[in-house]
Structure formats: C-alpha cells, structure tokens
Amino acid sequence: MRVTVIGCGYLGATHAAGMAELGYEVLGLEVDPAKVDQLSAGRVPFYEPDLEELLSRHVTSGNLRFTTSFEEAGAFGDVHFLCVGTPQQAHGLGADLSQVEGAVVAIAPYLRGDALVVGKSTVPVGTAERLLAMLDEHKAEGATPRLAWNPEFLREGFAVKDTLAPDRLVFGVTEPSAEATLREVYAKVLADDTPCVVTDLPTAELVKVSANAFLATKISFINAIAEMCEATGADVWDLAEAIGHDARIGRKFLNAGIGFGGGCLPKDIRAFQHRAGELGVDHLTSLMREVDAINLHRRERVGQIAAEMLGELSGARVAVLGAAFKPDSDDVRDSPALAVAGTLHLAGADVSVYDPKANANAAKRFPTLTYEDSVLDACRDADLVLHLTEWPEFRSLTPGDLDGVVRRKQILDGRNLLDADAWRDGGWTFRSMGRR
C-alpha cells in the first residue's frame, strides 16, 4: 500500500512524515513549488518540535517524496489523505472550502481502481457527502473511488506524538471495505490498543468541531468565572483546583488567562456556529457566539488592566513576552498575545515583543511593532512587562533577572503561571487574571 498526502501545510507535512514513520512509501502533494523544494530538502516551513528531524530522515531514506503533480499522485497512491486548509471565509463566519473542493476535483480524474480518499481536514457537517458526489462526477472511466473521513486531533507542540500515538482514531465510512483499508493503514497504531470509533460520514465530520467547541467552551467558562473572581476578591486558580477534582469536570483546560487563539479553535467554532445557523440549530448558534465573545473580551481585559497599571498608555514602554498563540509553536494566527500587543501600540504605547520562535511570523502580521532578540532586550526600560505566552523561558524568570533592566517594576501575568509571592517579595507590582 502506498500513501499520498494532499496538502503539505501543518497538518499534511506532519501526517506525511508520520505515515512514512509507520513504514509506508509516501508522496506529498503540494501546489506551492517553493514549499515542495523546501520539504524535499528535508526542511519544514514552520516550527513544530521533532517534526523536521522525522521528515528529514524519511526524505533521506527515500520513503517520503513531494510533488506538485496531481497526475503523479493519482498514479502513485492507493490511499489519498486530504489535508488542505479550511480557513474562515474572508467575509463571513463559515469555512472556506475552496481548497478541499479544488483538491477533490483535481485528483479525481487520476484515481485508479477503488482508491480510497480519506478526508482529514476539518469541514462543516455535510461536506463529505458533497465531495463523494464530486468524486463520482469527475472520476476516470472504470474507476470506483471511495471516500472516508478520518478527522485529525493534532495539538500544536505535540503533533508528532499525536500522529504516531493518538488518543483515539475515528473512521467515518460508507461501506466495510473502507473501514478495512483504514484498519490496514493504521495497523501499527491499533496494535497499541488505541481506541477506534467507526461511524458514518456526518458523525465523523462533527467529532472534530464538537471537540474543539467543547474545549473552547470550557476555556471561556473559566475566563468568565475569572472576571467574577476579580469582582469579588476570589481566586480563580484555587477555584479551578477545587472544581477540577470533580471527575465529571476535570482540571484540564481550566486555566484562566487571556483566552485561546491559533488556526483551529477560533475559526472552527465560528464555522460550527455558521453551520448550526444554516441547519436551524439556534441554541448552538447562540452558545458558540457567546463562547467567542467571552474569549475576545479577555484580550480587552488585558488592555484594561495594563491601562490601570500604567495610568497613561501614550508614551509608556511595554514589554510583551510572547507572540505565538501557545508555546512550542511559531503560529501567530489569531494570537491573543499579538492582538494585545497591537492594541496597546495603537493606543500609543511603545511596545517591544520577544518570542523564542514566532518573531518573524509576528513581524509579517504586525510590522509596526518592535521585535527584540531576548527577554532582556524586550524589557529594557519597560514601564510594564506582560507575560502572554507561557514559554518555559518566561515561566522560569525571576524578579532578579529583570531588576535594573526595567524602568518600573510592574508585571501582568496573563497566563497565571508565575509565582506571585516571589515577584511581590522582589518589590514588583504584580497583577494576574482572576487571582487575588
């Protein structure tokens, strides 16, 4: 069995390297020639721990190649994983499916026999049924292509682990042969007793967006509670610890802070909201709208606290530690940290940003900000330090590291992970999100 991966961005490049690691000959299909050249040289065009080493090893061995040709991919593969992007529409909340539909139309004429196309992209429910009809319409004479849906559950920073040792597999299929093929593809993973849910196409499509919607709801819930804590003098960390001991609730994703971002949760809950509206599921539409609103308000709240601490934003020097939406990533899509930095800059503050991996990507999105090469450079003469992405480098900072560097000893911990007592004992004014 030979595998192709259509679309070699974050999801596709990771999946291609993972399939090669599982022992398959893999051909990655990418329409951007520059990206193909980079991947063919064993380099990954983004930061993800351990991925470049894995990809480079299999490019060198010959098990992993890349191409721009749909014809070559169709002739090569028995199983074709669809990993293209589904970004938010430019003028609406719904998902832009042009890449998914374009890829299916382009590969269909070159599919051989009963080749299996496997969707991994996150799509609105009902998309797979439409793609199945498109495959049938554009297939070559005599071909009988099949379609299945196998949603991805990658966490940035842990993508290699999540590919090779996932916490579950989901197979959305229309007939037994597709399930049998997927079980063969994932035989090594299933041999490790990985749970596997076999279901229909619409359920498989809904699994990923439902998971993201639940996680987003949990984050927005604790952030709303954090504002209640601020209003009453309670401590959201202690509260989360207490309710997290309830097995029905759990402690994960109950860390209050500046909210979620990235290329998945925000656009997925908006697309979910949009699709629910199309289907007339009004309560879900309202719920997702409020989850999104609470999340976006957290960024405003950071700006409010910063203004309180500074007294006057105009002319103040602010150091922002973090630009990526989360640690172990260079992804700045919908990053809360970068949004806060941009807002403070527009309000008149002189903002310096440092991120261990994301400075270059951040500069493309917000070129008017100042980017520094170290924590100390970013914090030099600062009136306020903002901890907005929880990189280990930032979490290990001590007050002594910045004494004599900043102008005013003030810090706002937007991730609620620094030792408040240590900073206050060091003579700093310390604020956090929903803590005493």
C-alpha positions as a Markdown table, in Angstrom:
| # | Residue | x | y | z |
|---|---|---|---|---|
| 1 | Met | 0.0 | 0.0 | 0.0 |
| 2 | Arg | 1.3 | 3.4 | -0.9 |
| 3 | Val | 0.0 | 6.7 | 0.5 |
| 4 | Thr | -0.3 | 10.2 | -0.8 |
| 5 | Val | -1.0 | 13.3 | 1.3 |
| 6 | Ile | -2.7 | 16.1 | -0.5 |
| 7 | Gly | -1.8 | 19.5 | 1.0 |
| 8 | Cys | 1.5 | 19.8 | 2.9 |
| 9 | Gly | 0.9 | 22.6 | 5.4 |
| 10 | Tyr | 1.0 | 22.0 | 9.1 |
| 11 | Leu | -1.4 | 19.0 | 9.1 |
| 12 | Gly | -0.2 | 17.5 | 5.8 |
| 13 | Ala | 3.5 | 17.7 | 6.4 |
| 14 | Thr | 3.1 | 16.2 | 9.8 |
| 15 | His | 0.8 | 13.4 | 8.6 |
| 16 | Ala | 3.1 | 12.6 | 5.6 |
| 17 | Ala | 6.1 | 12.2 | 7.9 |
| 18 | Gly | 4.0 | 10.1 | 10.3 |
| 19 | Met | 2.9 | 7.8 | 7.6 |
| 20 | Ala | 6.5 | 7.3 | 6.5 |
| 21 | Glu | 7.5 | 6.6 | 10.1 |
| 22 | Leu | 4.7 | 3.9 | 10.1 |
| 23 | Gly | 6.5 | 2.2 | 7.2 |
| 24 | Tyr | 4.7 | 3.5 | 4.1 |
| 25 | Glu | 6.0 | 4.9 | 0.9 |
| 26 | Val | 4.6 | 8.4 | 0.9 |
| 27 | Leu | 4.1 | 11.1 | -1.8 |
| 28 | Gly | 3.2 | 14.5 | -0.5 |
| 29 | Leu | 1.3 | 16.7 | -3.0 |
| 30 | Glu | 1.6 | 20.5 | -2.6 |
| 31 | Val | 0.7 | 23.1 | -5.2 |
| 32 | Asp | 3.3 | 25.6 | -4.0 |
| 33 | Pro | 6.6 | 24.8 | -5.8 |
| 34 | Ala | 8.7 | 26.7 | -3.2 |
| 35 | Lys | 7.2 | 24.6 | -0.4 |
| 36 | Val | 7.9 | 21.4 | -2.3 |
| 37 | Asp | 11.5 | 22.4 | -2.8 |
| 38 | Gln | 11.8 | 23.2 | 1.0 |
| 39 | Leu | 10.2 | 19.9 | 2.1 |
| 40 | Ser | 12.2 | 17.9 | -0.5 |
| 41 | Ala | 15.3 | 19.3 | 1.1 |
| 42 | Gly | 14.1 | 18.0 | 4.5 |
| 43 | Arg | 13.2 | 21.3 | 5.9 |
| 44 | Val | 9.8 | 22.2 | 7.5 |
| 45 | Pro | 8.5 | 25.7 | 6.8 |
| 46 | Phe | 7.1 | 26.2 | 10.3 |
| 47 | Tyr | 8.2 | 25.2 | 13.8 |
| 48 | Glu | 7.0 | 22.0 | 15.4 |
| 49 | Pro | 9.1 | 20.1 | 17.9 |
| 50 | Asp | 10.7 | 16.9 | 16.5 |
| 51 | Leu | 9.0 | 17.2 | 13.1 |
| 52 | Glu | 11.9 | 18.4 | 11.0 |
| 53 | Glu | 14.1 | 15.6 | 12.2 |
| 54 | Leu | 11.4 | 13.0 | 11.4 |
| 55 | Leu | 10.6 | 14.4 | 8.0 |
| 56 | Ser | 14.3 | 14.8 | 7.0 |
| 57 | Arg | 15.1 | 11.2 | 8.0 |
| 58 | His | 12.4 | 9.8 | 5.7 |
| 59 | Val | 13.2 | 12.2 | 2.8 |
| 60 | Thr | 16.8 | 11.0 | 3.1 |
| 61 | Ser | 15.7 | 7.3 | 3.1 |
| 62 | Gly | 13.6 | 7.8 | 0.0 |
| 63 | Asn | 10.3 | 6.8 | 1.7 |
| 64 | Leu | 9.0 | 10.3 | 1.5 |
| 65 | Arg | 8.9 | 12.5 | -1.6 |
| 66 | Phe | 7.0 | 15.6 | -2.6 |
| 67 | Thr | 5.4 | 16.7 | -5.9 |
| 68 | Thr | 3.2 | 19.4 | -7.4 |
| 69 | Ser | 1.5 | 16.9 | -9.9 |
| 70 | Phe | -2.0 | 15.6 | -9.2 |
| 71 | Glu | -1.4 | 13.1 | -12.1 |
| 72 | Glu | 1.7 | 11.7 | -10.4 |
| 73 | Ala | -0.1 | 11.5 | -7.1 |
| 74 | Gly | -3.1 | 9.7 | -8.6 |
| 75 | Ala | -0.9 | 7.1 | -10.3 |
| 76 | Phe | 1.2 | 6.6 | -7.1 |
| 77 | Gly | -1.2 | 6.2 | -4.3 |
| 78 | Asp | -3.7 | 3.6 | -3.0 |
| 79 | Val | -4.9 | 5.8 | -0.2 |
| 80 | His | -5.0 | 9.6 | -0.6 |
| 81 | Phe | -5.2 | 11.7 | 2.6 |
| 82 | Leu | -6.9 | 15.1 | 2.1 |
| 83 | Cys | -5.1 | 17.6 | 4.4 |
| 84 | Val | -5.7 | 21.0 | 2.8 |
| 85 | Gly | -6.8 | 24.1 | 4.8 |
| 86 | Thr | -10.3 | 25.2 | 5.6 |
| 87 | Pro | -9.8 | 28.8 | 6.7 |
| 88 | Gln | -12.5 | 31.2 | 7.8 |
| 89 | Gln | -14.2 | 32.9 | 4.9 |
| 90 | Ala | -13.0 | 36.4 | 4.2 |
| 91 | His | -16.4 | 37.9 | 4.6 |
| 92 | Gly | -18.2 | 35.6 | 6.9 |
| 93 | Leu | -18.0 | 33.1 | 9.7 |
| 94 | Gly | -18.3 | 29.9 | 7.6 |
| 95 | Ala | -15.4 | 27.8 | 6.4 |
| 96 | Asp | -13.8 | 28.4 | 3.0 |
| 97 | Leu | -14.0 | 25.0 | 1.3 |
| 98 | Ser | -12.4 | 26.1 | -2.0 |
| 99 | Gln | -9.2 | 24.2 | -1.3 |
| 100 | Val | -10.9 | 21.0 | -0.3 |
| 101 | Glu | -13.3 | 21.0 | -3.3 |
| 102 | Gly | -10.5 | 22.0 | -5.6 |
| 103 | Ala | -8.3 | 19.2 | -4.5 |
| 104 | Val | -11.0 | 16.6 | -4.9 |
| 105 | Val | -11.8 | 17.8 | -8.4 |
| 106 | Ala | -8.1 | 17.9 | -9.4 |
| 107 | Ile | -7.3 | 14.4 | -8.1 |
| 108 | Ala | -10.5 | 12.6 | -9.1 |
| 109 | Pro | -9.6 | 12.0 | -12.8 |
| 110 | Tyr | -6.3 | 10.4 | -11.9 |
| 111 | Leu | -7.5 | 8.0 | -9.2 |
| 112 | Arg | -7.0 | 4.3 | -10.1 |
| 113 | Gly | -9.4 | 1.4 | -9.4 |
| 114 | Asp | -11.1 | 1.7 | -6.0 |
| 115 | Ala | -8.6 | 4.1 | -4.5 |
| 116 | Leu | -9.6 | 5.5 | -1.1 |
| 117 | Val | -9.7 | 9.2 | -0.5 |
| 118 | Val | -9.6 | 10.0 | 3.2 |
| 119 | Gly | -10.6 | 13.4 | 4.5 |
| 120 | Lys | -8.6 | 14.8 | 7.5 |
| 121 | Ser | -9.4 | 18.5 | 7.0 |
| 122 | Thr | -11.9 | 20.0 | 9.5 |
| 123 | Val | -15.1 | 20.7 | 7.5 |
| 124 | Pro | -18.7 | 21.6 | 8.2 |
| 125 | Val | -21.0 | 18.6 | 8.5 |
| 126 | Gly | -22.4 | 17.6 | 5.1 |
| 127 | Thr | -19.2 | 18.4 | 3.2 |
| 128 | Ala | -18.2 | 14.7 | 2.8 |
| 129 | Glu | -21.5 | 13.8 | 1.2 |
| 130 | Arg | -21.0 | 16.6 | -1.4 |
| 131 | Leu | -17.3 | 15.6 | -2.0 |
| 132 | Leu | -18.4 | 12.0 | -2.6 |
| 133 | Ala | -20.7 | 13.2 | -5.4 |
| 134 | Met | -17.9 | 15.3 | -6.8 |
| 135 | Leu | -15.6 | 12.3 | -6.9 |
| 136 | Asp | -18.2 | 10.3 | -8.8 |
| 137 | Glu | -18.7 | 13.2 | -11.2 |
| 138 | His | -15.1 | 13.7 | -12.1 |
| 139 | Lys | -13.7 | 10.2 | -11.8 |
| 140 | Ala | -12.0 | 8.4 | -14.8 |
| 141 | Glu | -13.9 | 5.8 | -16.7 |
| 142 | Gly | -13.8 | 2.5 | -14.9 |
| 143 | Ala | -12.6 | 3.9 | -11.6 |
| 144 | Thr | -14.6 | 3.4 | -8.5 |
| 145 | Pro | -13.1 | 5.8 | -5.9 |
| 146 | Arg | -14.3 | 5.6 | -2.3 |
| 147 | Leu | -14.4 | 8.2 | 0.4 |
| 148 | Ala | -13.9 | 8.1 | 4.2 |
| 149 | Trp | -13.4 | 10.7 | 6.9 |
| 150 | Asn | -10.6 | 10.4 | 9.5 |
| 151 | Pro | -10.5 | 13.7 | 11.5 |
| 152 | Glu | -7.3 | 14.9 | 12.9 |
| 153 | Phe | -6.8 | 15.8 | 16.6 |
| 154 | Leu | -3.3 | 17.3 | 16.5 |
| 155 | Arg | -2.1 | 19.7 | 19.2 |
| 156 | Glu | 0.5 | 22.2 | 18.1 |
| 157 | Gly | 3.6 | 21.4 | 20.0 |
| 158 | Phe | 2.7 | 17.7 | 20.3 |
| 159 | Ala | 1.8 | 17.0 | 16.7 |
| 160 | Val | 4.3 | 14.2 | 16.1 |
| 161 | Lys | 3.2 | 12.3 | 19.2 |
| 162 | Asp | -0.5 | 12.8 | 18.3 |
| 163 | Thr | 0.1 | 11.4 | 14.9 |
| 164 | Leu | 2.1 | 8.3 | 15.9 |
| 165 | Ala | 0.3 | 7.6 | 19.2 |
| 166 | Pro | -3.1 | 9.3 | 19.1 |
| 167 | Asp | -5.5 | 9.1 | 22.0 |
| 168 | Arg | -8.2 | 7.8 | 19.6 |
| 169 | Leu | -9.0 | 7.2 | 15.9 |
| 170 | Val | -12.3 | 8.0 | 14.2 |
| 171 | Phe | -13.3 | 6.3 | 10.9 |
| 172 | Gly | -16.3 | 7.7 | 9.1 |
| 173 | Val | -17.1 | 5.3 | 6.3 |
| 174 | Thr | -19.9 | 4.3 | 4.0 |
| 175 | Glu | -19.0 | 0.6 | 3.4 |
| 176 | Pro | -16.9 | -2.1 | 5.1 |
| 177 | Ser | -14.1 | -2.1 | 2.6 |
| 178 | Ala | -13.2 | 1.5 | 3.5 |
| 179 | Glu | -13.0 | 0.5 | 7.2 |
| 180 | Ala | -10.8 | -2.5 | 6.3 |
| 181 | Thr | -8.4 | -0.2 | 4.4 |
| 182 | Leu | -8.2 | 2.3 | 7.2 |
| 183 | Arg | -7.5 | -0.5 | 9.7 |
| 184 | Glu | -4.7 | -1.7 | 7.5 |
| 185 | Val | -3.2 | 1.8 | 7.2 |
| 186 | Tyr | -3.3 | 2.2 | 11.0 |
| 187 | Ala | -2.4 | -1.3 | 11.9 |
| 188 | Lys | 0.6 | -0.4 | 14.0 |
| 189 | Val | -1.3 | 2.3 | 15.8 |
| 190 | Leu | -4.3 | 0.0 | 16.5 |
| 191 | Ala | -1.9 | -2.7 | 17.7 |
| 192 | Asp | -1.1 | -0.4 | 20.7 |
| 193 | Asp | -4.8 | -0.7 | 21.8 |
| 194 | Thr | -5.6 | 2.8 | 20.5 |
| 195 | Pro | -9.4 | 3.3 | 20.8 |
| 196 | Cys | -11.2 | 3.4 | 17.4 |
| 197 | Val | -14.7 | 4.7 | 16.8 |
| 198 | Val | -16.2 | 3.6 | 13.5 |
| 199 | Thr | -19.2 | 5.6 | 12.4 |
| 200 | Asp | -20.8 | 7.4 | 9.5 |
| 201 | Leu | -19.6 | 10.4 | 7.5 |
| 202 | Pro | -21.6 | 13.2 | 9.2 |
| 203 | Thr | -20.7 | 11.9 | 12.7 |
| 204 | Ala | -17.0 | 11.8 | 11.8 |
| 205 | Glu | -17.2 | 15.4 | 10.5 |
| 206 | Leu | -18.9 | 16.5 | 13.7 |
| 207 | Val | -16.5 | 14.9 | 16.0 |
| 208 | Lys | -13.6 | 17.3 | 15.5 |
| 209 | Val | -15.6 | 20.5 | 15.6 |
| 210 | Ser | -17.6 | 19.2 | 18.6 |
| 211 | Ala | -14.3 | 18.5 | 20.5 |
| 212 | Asn | -13.0 | 22.0 | 19.7 |
| 213 | Ala | -16.3 | 23.6 | 20.6 |
| 214 | Phe | -16.3 | 21.8 | 24.0 |
| 215 | Leu | -12.7 | 22.8 | 24.7 |
| 216 | Ala | -13.4 | 26.4 | 23.7 |
| 217 | Thr | -16.5 | 26.5 | 25.9 |
| 218 | Lys | -14.5 | 25.2 | 28.9 |
| 219 | Ile | -11.8 | 27.9 | 28.4 |
| 220 | Ser | -14.4 | 30.6 | 28.0 |
| 221 | Phe | -16.3 | 29.4 | 31.1 |
| 222 | Ile | -13.3 | 29.6 | 33.4 |
| 223 | Asn | -12.4 | 33.0 | 31.9 |
| 224 | Ala | -15.9 | 34.3 | 32.7 |
| 225 | Ile | -15.5 | 32.9 | 36.2 |
| 226 | Ala | -12.2 | 34.7 | 36.5 |
| 227 | Glu | -14.0 | 38.0 | 36.0 |
| 228 | Met | -16.4 | 37.1 | 38.7 |
| 229 | Cys | -13.4 | 36.4 | 41.0 |
| 230 | Glu | -11.9 | 39.8 | 40.2 |
| 231 | Ala | -15.2 | 41.4 | 41.1 |
| 232 | Thr | -15.4 | 39.6 | 44.5 |
| 233 | Gly | -11.8 | 39.1 | 45.6 |
| 234 | Ala | -11.9 | 35.4 | 45.0 |
| 235 | Asp | -9.0 | 33.4 | 43.4 |
| 236 | Val | -9.8 | 31.6 | 40.1 |
| 237 | Trp | -6.8 | 29.3 | 40.5 |
| 238 | Asp | -7.9 | 27.9 | 43.8 |
| 239 | Leu | -11.5 | 27.7 | 42.4 |
| 240 | Ala | -10.3 | 25.7 | 39.3 |
| 241 | Glu | -8.3 | 23.3 | 41.6 |
| 242 | Ala | -11.4 | 22.7 | 43.7 |
| 243 | Ile | -13.9 | 22.0 | 40.9 |
| 244 | Gly | -11.2 | 20.2 | 38.8 |
| 245 | His | -11.2 | 17.4 | 41.4 |
| 246 | Asp | -14.7 | 16.5 | 40.3 |
| 247 | Ala | -14.2 | 13.7 | 37.8 |
| 248 | Arg | -17.2 | 14.9 | 35.8 |
| 249 | Ile | -15.4 | 18.3 | 35.2 |
| 250 | Gly | -11.6 | 17.6 | 35.3 |
| 251 | Arg | -8.8 | 20.1 | 35.7 |
| 252 | Lys | -7.6 | 20.3 | 32.1 |
| 253 | Phe | -8.5 | 23.5 | 30.1 |
| 254 | Leu | -9.5 | 25.3 | 33.3 |
| 255 | Asn | -6.5 | 27.7 | 33.4 |
| 256 | Ala | -7.9 | 31.2 | 33.2 |
| 257 | Gly | -5.9 | 33.7 | 31.2 |
| 258 | Ile | -6.1 | 35.8 | 28.1 |
| 259 | Gly | -8.0 | 33.2 | 26.1 |
| 260 | Phe | -7.5 | 30.9 | 23.2 |
| 261 | Gly | -6.2 | 31.5 | 19.7 |
| 262 | Gly | -4.5 | 29.8 | 16.8 |
| 263 | Gly | -5.6 | 28.4 | 13.5 |
| 264 | Cys | -8.1 | 25.9 | 14.8 |
| 265 | Leu | -10.3 | 26.8 | 17.7 |
| 266 | Pro | -11.4 | 30.3 | 16.7 |
| 267 | Lys | -12.2 | 29.5 | 13.1 |
| 268 | Asp | -13.7 | 26.1 | 13.9 |
| 269 | Ile | -16.2 | 27.4 | 16.5 |
| 270 | Arg | -17.2 | 30.2 | 14.1 |
| 271 | Ala | -17.8 | 27.7 | 11.3 |
| 272 | Phe | -19.7 | 25.5 | 13.7 |
| 273 | Gln | -21.9 | 28.5 | 14.6 |
| 274 | His | -22.4 | 29.3 | 11.0 |
| 275 | Arg | -23.4 | 25.7 | 10.0 |
| 276 | Ala | -25.7 | 25.4 | 13.1 |
| 277 | Gly | -27.4 | 28.6 | 11.8 |
| 278 | Glu | -27.9 | 27.1 | 8.4 |
| 279 | Leu | -29.4 | 24.0 | 9.9 |
| 280 | Gly | -31.7 | 25.9 | 12.3 |
| 281 | Val | -30.0 | 24.8 | 15.5 |
| 282 | Asp | -30.4 | 28.1 | 17.2 |
| 283 | His | -29.3 | 27.2 | 20.7 |
| 284 | Leu | -25.9 | 26.0 | 19.5 |
| 285 | Thr | -25.5 | 29.2 | 17.4 |
| 286 | Ser | -26.1 | 31.3 | 20.5 |
| 287 | Leu | -23.8 | 29.2 | 22.6 |
| 288 | Met | -20.9 | 29.4 | 20.2 |
| 289 | Arg | -21.4 | 33.2 | 19.7 |
| 290 | Glu | -21.1 | 33.8 | 23.4 |
| 291 | Val | -18.1 | 31.5 | 23.8 |
| 292 | Asp | -16.3 | 33.5 | 21.1 |
| 293 | Ala | -17.4 | 36.8 | 22.6 |
| 294 | Ile | -16.1 | 35.9 | 26.0 |
| 295 | Asn | -12.8 | 34.8 | 24.5 |
| 296 | Leu | -12.3 | 38.0 | 22.6 |
| 297 | His | -13.2 | 40.1 | 25.6 |
| 298 | Arg | -10.2 | 38.6 | 27.5 |
| 299 | Arg | -7.9 | 40.5 | 25.2 |
| 300 | Glu | -9.7 | 43.7 | 26.0 |
| 301 | Arg | -9.4 | 42.9 | 29.7 |
| 302 | Val | -5.6 | 42.7 | 29.5 |
| 303 | Gly | -5.6 | 46.2 | 27.9 |
| 304 | Gln | -7.8 | 47.5 | 30.7 |
| 305 | Ile | -5.5 | 46.1 | 33.4 |
| 306 | Ala | -2.5 | 47.4 | 31.6 |
| 307 | Ala | -4.0 | 50.9 | 31.4 |
| 308 | Glu | -4.8 | 50.7 | 35.2 |
| 309 | Met | -1.2 | 49.8 | 36.0 |
| 310 | Leu | 0.3 | 52.4 | 33.8 |
| 311 | Gly | -2.1 | 55.3 | 34.3 |
| 312 | Glu | -1.4 | 56.5 | 30.8 |
| 313 | Leu | -0.7 | 54.3 | 27.8 |
| 314 | Ser | 0.5 | 57.0 | 25.5 |
| 315 | Gly | 4.3 | 57.1 | 25.6 |
| 316 | Ala | 4.6 | 54.2 | 28.1 |
| 317 | Arg | 7.1 | 51.4 | 27.2 |
| 318 | Val | 5.5 | 47.9 | 27.4 |
| 319 | Ala | 7.4 | 44.6 | 27.0 |
| 320 | Val | 5.3 | 41.8 | 25.6 |
| 321 | Leu | 6.7 | 38.3 | 26.3 |
| 322 | Gly | 5.2 | 36.1 | 23.7 |
| 323 | Ala | 3.7 | 36.4 | 20.2 |
| 324 | Ala | 2.7 | 32.8 | 19.3 |
| 325 | Phe | -0.7 | 31.7 | 20.4 |
| 326 | Lys | 0.8 | 29.0 | 22.5 |
| 327 | Pro | 4.3 | 27.7 | 23.5 |
| 328 | Asp | 6.3 | 25.3 | 21.3 |
| 329 | Ser | 4.8 | 26.9 | 18.2 |
| 330 | Asp | 5.6 | 29.8 | 15.8 |
| 331 | Asp | 1.9 | 30.1 | 14.9 |
| 332 | Val | 0.6 | 33.6 | 15.3 |
| 333 | Arg | -2.8 | 33.1 | 13.7 |
| 334 | Asp | -5.5 | 34.8 | 15.9 |
| 335 | Ser | -2.9 | 35.0 | 18.7 |
| 336 | Pro | -4.2 | 36.7 | 21.8 |
| 337 | Ala | -0.7 | 37.9 | 22.7 |
| 338 | Leu | -0.1 | 39.6 | 19.4 |
| 339 | Ala | -3.6 | 41.1 | 19.4 |
| 340 | Val | -2.9 | 42.6 | 22.8 |
| 341 | Ala | 0.5 | 44.0 | 21.7 |
| 342 | Gly | -1.1 | 45.5 | 18.6 |
| 343 | Thr | -4.0 | 47.1 | 20.6 |
| 344 | Leu | -1.6 | 48.7 | 23.1 |
| 345 | His | 0.6 | 50.0 | 20.3 |
| 346 | Leu | -2.5 | 51.6 | 18.6 |
| 347 | Ala | -3.3 | 53.2 | 22.0 |
| 348 | Gly | 0.1 | 55.0 | 22.0 |
| 349 | Ala | 2.3 | 52.6 | 23.9 |
| 350 | Asp | 5.8 | 51.8 | 22.8 |
| 351 | Val | 5.6 | 48.0 | 22.5 |
| 352 | Ser | 8.6 | 45.7 | 22.3 |
| 353 | Val | 7.9 | 42.0 | 21.6 |
| 354 | Tyr | 10.0 | 38.9 | 22.1 |
| 355 | Asp | 9.1 | 35.3 | 21.3 |
| 356 | Pro | 11.6 | 32.4 | 21.1 |
| 357 | Lys | 10.2 | 31.2 | 17.8 |
| 358 | Ala | 7.5 | 33.5 | 16.4 |
| 359 | Asn | 9.1 | 36.9 | 16.0 |
| 360 | Ala | 9.4 | 36.5 | 12.2 |
| 361 | Asn | 5.8 | 35.5 | 11.7 |
| 362 | Ala | 4.6 | 38.2 | 14.1 |
| 363 | Ala | 6.5 | 40.8 | 12.2 |
| 364 | Lys | 4.7 | 39.9 | 9.0 |
| 365 | Arg | 1.3 | 40.5 | 10.6 |
| 366 | Phe | 2.2 | 43.5 | 12.8 |
| 367 | Pro | 5.3 | 45.1 | 11.2 |
| 368 | Thr | 4.9 | 48.3 | 13.2 |
| 369 | Leu | 5.8 | 46.7 | 16.5 |
| 370 | Thr | 9.4 | 46.4 | 17.7 |
| 371 | Tyr | 10.8 | 42.9 | 17.9 |
| 372 | Glu | 13.8 | 42.0 | 20.1 |
| 373 | Asp | 16.1 | 39.0 | 20.3 |
| 374 | Ser | 15.9 | 38.4 | 24.0 |
| 375 | Val | 13.8 | 38.9 | 27.1 |
| 376 | Leu | 16.3 | 41.5 | 28.4 |
| 377 | Asp | 16.2 | 43.5 | 25.2 |
| 378 | Ala | 12.4 | 43.5 | 25.2 |
| 379 | Cys | 12.2 | 44.5 | 28.8 |
| 380 | Arg | 14.9 | 47.2 | 28.8 |
| 381 | Asp | 13.4 | 50.5 | 30.3 |
| 382 | Ala | 9.9 | 48.9 | 30.3 |
| 383 | Asp | 7.2 | 50.5 | 32.5 |
| 384 | Leu | 5.2 | 47.3 | 32.3 |
| 385 | Val | 6.0 | 43.6 | 31.5 |
| 386 | Leu | 3.3 | 41.4 | 30.0 |
| 387 | His | 3.6 | 37.6 | 30.2 |
| 388 | Leu | 1.3 | 36.5 | 27.4 |
| 389 | Thr | 2.6 | 33.2 | 26.0 |
| 390 | Glu | 3.7 | 30.6 | 28.5 |
| 391 | Trp | 7.1 | 29.6 | 27.1 |
| 392 | Pro | 9.3 | 27.8 | 29.7 |
| 393 | Glu | 11.9 | 30.6 | 29.2 |
| 394 | Phe | 9.3 | 33.1 | 30.6 |
| 395 | Arg | 8.0 | 30.9 | 33.3 |
| 396 | Ser | 11.4 | 30.4 | 34.7 |
| 397 | Leu | 12.1 | 34.2 | 35.0 |
| 398 | Thr | 12.8 | 35.6 | 38.5 |
| 399 | Pro | 12.4 | 39.2 | 39.7 |
| 400 | Gly | 16.2 | 39.4 | 40.0 |
| 401 | Asp | 16.6 | 38.7 | 36.2 |
| 402 | Leu | 14.9 | 42.0 | 35.4 |
| 403 | Asp | 16.0 | 44.2 | 38.3 |
| 404 | Gly | 18.0 | 47.0 | 36.9 |
| 405 | Val | 16.7 | 46.3 | 33.4 |
| 406 | Val | 13.1 | 47.7 | 33.6 |
| 407 | Arg | 12.2 | 51.3 | 34.4 |
| 408 | Arg | 9.2 | 50.4 | 36.6 |
| 409 | Lys | 8.9 | 47.1 | 38.4 |
| 410 | Gln | 5.4 | 46.1 | 37.2 |
| 411 | Ile | 4.3 | 42.8 | 35.6 |
| 412 | Leu | 1.0 | 41.4 | 34.4 |
| 413 | Asp | 0.8 | 37.6 | 34.2 |
| 414 | Gly | -1.7 | 36.9 | 31.5 |
| 415 | Arg | -1.3 | 33.2 | 31.9 |
| 416 | Asn | -1.5 | 32.9 | 35.7 |
| 417 | Leu | 1.7 | 30.8 | 35.9 |
| 418 | Leu | 4.3 | 33.0 | 37.6 |
| 419 | Asp | 5.0 | 32.9 | 41.3 |
| 420 | Ala | 3.1 | 36.0 | 42.5 |
| 421 | Asp | 4.6 | 35.9 | 46.0 |
| 422 | Ala | 8.1 | 35.8 | 44.7 |
| 423 | Trp | 7.5 | 38.8 | 42.4 |
| 424 | Arg | 5.8 | 40.8 | 45.1 |
| 425 | Asp | 8.6 | 40.0 | 47.6 |
| 426 | Gly | 11.0 | 41.3 | 45.0 |
| 427 | Gly | 9.4 | 44.6 | 45.1 |
| 428 | Trp | 7.2 | 44.3 | 42.0 |
| 429 | Thr | 3.6 | 45.3 | 41.4 |
| 430 | Phe | 2.1 | 42.0 | 40.3 |
| 431 | Arg | -1.3 | 41.5 | 38.6 |
| 432 | Ser | -2.8 | 38.4 | 37.1 |
| 433 | Met | -6.2 | 37.3 | 35.6 |
| 434 | Gly | -8.8 | 36.5 | 38.3 |
| 435 | Arg | -6.3 | 35.9 | 41.1 |
| 436 | Arg | -6.0 | 37.7 | 44.4 |
